[in-house]
Amino acid sequence: MELALKADEVVGGESEALLRWLHEEQSLRGQARVVMGGTQIPGGMGGFPLDVVNVALSNSIALGSLLTTLVAWRSSRPSPQPSVRIEVNGVLVTVNTDDPEAIRSLIELLRGAAPDSDPGADGPSSAPTPGS
């Protein structure tokens, strides 16, 4: 599952701070590949947005860990806390709350937007199965 994250630049440098936070998060180790920029703007002239954090999750189960991490990151930021916009296959959601029910709803919405919405399905970068 591939996602594009963009933090609102309330203070400045929020996307870089988010990138560092995601790299340091233990629950995402081995579950996510996180890089800054690198996604071509649809319909653009070949430019790459440098303030977008691209995340490739090994499976959609890791999506819960990612959203939990985003909530923790937001709570660590000075007030007003930045919102984080997440895009998956043209579906755009905004994380601007720490309400568990709202977060669960966002997870289900994003899982449904994934090309393979099977929560346990491995993505293209998955390791071979044992015996193969």
N, C-alpha and C positions, 0 to 999 in steps of 0.2 A: 504494500500500500504506500503510495507516494503522496505527500502532503506539502503544501507551501504555506509557511507561517509568516505573518508580518505583524510586528508589534507597533502599536501607535507610538510615535516619537514624542512622548510627553516631555521628557527631559532631554532627549538626544542620546544617541548611542544605544537605544533600547534593543535593537536587533542584534547588535554585537554582544550585549549583556545576555540576551536570551540564548544565543549560540553557545557562549561559554557555559551557561547554566546547564544546557542540555548535554554538552560534552562531559560535564562532571557528574551527571545524574547516574547513580549506580543501577537503578531499576531499568535503565535504557541500554546499558552495556550489552552488546551482543544482539540487541533487539532493533537497534536503529542506526542508520547512517545519517549523519547530520552535517550539512555543508551550507556555507553562505553563498547566496546568489546562484548563478548557473542555470536558471530557468529562463528560456527565451520568452519575451512578452508576446502573447498571442496577437497577431496582426501588427506587431511592431516592426521596426526596421532593423532587427537583428540585435538589439540591445539586450543587456542582461541587468535585471534589477539587483543591485548589490545589497539592498536592505531586506531581501527575502531570505528566510531560512528554509532550506529544503530538507525534508525528512523522508527517508525511505524506511518503513517499518518492515521487519522480517515477516510479521503476520499481523492480522487485525486484532489479536488479543492484546498486543503491545499498545494499542490505541488508548486503552484505559490508563496505562502507566504514563503515556505522553500527556494526556489531559490533566492527570493528577499533578504531574511535574509543572505544567503551565500554570495551574492554580497556585502552587507553591511559589513559583517564580514571581507571579503577579503580587502575591502577598509580601514579598521581600522588597518590592519597589516602593519608592516614596509616593505619597499621595499627590495628585490623583494617580491611582494605579492604571497602567496602560492596558488597553484591551489588546487581545491577540486575535487576528483574523486567520482562519484556517481554510484553505481551499483544497478540495479533493474532487477531481473530475468535473470541475465547473460548479460544484456545490460549495457555497461560501457560508461559514458560520463564524460567529464572534464569541470568544470567551471573555466575558466581562463580569463574571460572578464566581462565587465559591459555593453556591448552593448545590448540594449533592444530586438532587433530582434534576436540576437544569443540566448539570454535567453529564449525567446518565443519558439524558435526551440527546445531547450533542454527540455523545459517543455513538448512539444508535443511528443517528442521522448520517454521521460520517461513515460508519460501517456500511450503511445502505448505499452510499455513493461510490464505494470501492467497486472496481470491475468484478472482483470475486468477493461477494459479500459473506462467504463462509468464514465465521470468526476464527477458525483454527487453520485456515488455508495459508500455506506458506507463499510468500511472494517469489518473484523470479530469482532473487538472490539467495534462496534457501540452500542449505547444505544438502548433499545427497542423502537419501534414506539409507539406513544400515543394510548391508548386503548388496548394494548396487555399485 
